[in-house]
Amino acid sequence: MVQLLLMWLLSALALIIVSRLVPGFEIASFGSALIASLVVGFLNATLGFLLKLITFPLGILTLGLFFLVINAIILLLASAFVPGFRIHGFFAAFLGAVVLTLLHLLFRLIARA
């Protein structure tokens, strides 16, 4: 339970870091980041899973890079639902998905140690 809460807080922190690094990726407050990380997680677990399952052959063909496009779409959808979380354009969402993936990888490595 504690690890789940820690990963939720780290996901919100990752969204804030991405908003500082990627132009066009905006988060109004830490509360908005917490809600956005919940919505992104929910969308990724439902719609993202379905989209990745359907486009699995394309993911294999592109060595998994197409899944970043799906993550960008999930981020754009989440920004439509969460007040205080805004993404301006697909390029900002794609770049945000790349940076978010790298940050999540880094956070998981740190949390394991």
Summary of the structure (lengths in Angstrom):
residues: 113
radius of gyration: 13.6
end to end distance: 18.0
largest distance: 38.7
contacts: 330
relative contact order: 0.18
helix: 80%
strand: 5%
